Amino acid sequence: SDNPGAKYYARSQGKACAEVGIDYELRRLDPDAAQGEIIAEIQNINADDSVSGVILLMPVPDGVNARQVQQAMRPDKDVEGVHPANIGRLFYGDFSL
């Protein structure tokens, strides 16, 4: 994202991860990436056992449905709890990992 807030958030995440010894990799896509391209990258991350978590930086490019991209994430790799399955678990009071 070219959004200054998203860039700041990503830098903050990287610093926080470094402070506690968590590996962090920011994967940059073209600011005008199509939804299919973003979902394909999410699917690659889903299949990569070396990646334990993913955060989708907002805002997404114009024309991209953020909810559909969030739904493409594996719920167990959804760091922020934005996948519908995780939102539902929170709604029902299930706070387990």
C-alpha positions in Angstrom: 0.0 0.0 0.0 1.1 3.5 -0.7 -0.9 4.7 2.3 1.3 6.4 4.9 -0.7 4.9 7.8 -0.3 1.4 6.3 3.5 2.0 5.9 3.8 3.2 9.5 1.8 0.2 10.7 4.0 -2.2 8.8 7.2 -0.7 10.1 5.8 -0.9 13.7 4.9 -4.5 13.2 8.4 -5.2 12.0 10.0 -3.5 15.0 7.7 -5.2 17.5 8.4 -8.6 16.0 12.2 -7.9 16.1 12.0 -7.0 19.8 10.5 -10.3 20.7 12.4 -12.5 18.3 9.7 -13.2 15.7 10.7 -13.4 12.1 8.8 -10.8 10.0 8.6 -10.5 6.2 6.7 -7.7 4.5 5.5 -8.9 1.1 4.9 -5.9 -1.2 2.5 -6.1 -4.1 1.9 -3.5 -6.8 -0.3 -0.7 -5.4 -2.7 -1.4 -8.2 -2.7 -5.2 -7.8 -5.9 -7.0 -8.9 -7.9 -9.0 -6.4 -6.9 -12.2 -8.1 -3.2 -11.4 -7.7 -3.6 -10.6 -4.0 -5.6 -13.8 -3.4 -3.0 -15.8 -5.2 -0.3 -14.4 -2.9 -2.5 -15.2 0.2 -2.9 -18.8 -1.2 0.9 -19.1 -1.5 1.2 -17.9 2.1 -1.5 -20.4 3.2 0.5 -23.3 1.6 3.8 -22.2 3.1 4.4 -24.0 6.3 7.3 -21.7 7.2 4.8 -18.8 7.5 2.7 -18.9 10.7 0.7 -15.7 10.3 -0.5 -13.1 7.9 -1.8 -9.6 8.2 -3.6 -7.8 5.3 -2.6 -4.2 5.3 -5.5 -1.8 4.6 -6.6 0.0 2.6 -6.6 -2.5 -0.3 -6.4 -1.2 -3.9 -9.6 0.2 -5.5 -11.7 -2.5 -6.9 -10.5 -5.1 -4.4 -13.0 -6.6 -2.0 -11.2 -6.7 1.3 -13.6 -9.2 2.8 -13.0 -11.7 0.0 -9.3 -11.4 0.4 -9.7 -11.9 4.2 -11.8 -15.0 3.5 -9.0 -16.4 1.4 -6.7 -16.5 4.5 -6.4 -19.7 6.5 -8.2 -18.9 9.8 -5.2 -20.3 11.7 -2.8 -17.9 10.0 -5.1 -14.8 10.5 -3.1 -12.7 13.0 -5.7 -10.0 13.4 -8.8 -12.2 13.6 -10.5 -10.8 10.6 -11.4 -14.0 8.9 -15.1 -14.6 9.2 -14.5 -17.9 11.1 -12.4 -16.1 13.7 -14.9 -13.3 14.0 -17.6 -15.9 14.6 -15.5 -17.6 17.3 -15.1 -14.3 19.1 -18.8 -13.5 18.8 -19.5 -16.9 20.6 -16.9 -16.2 23.2 -14.3 -18.8 22.0 -11.0 -17.0 22.6 -8.9 -20.1 22.1 -6.1 -20.2 19.6 
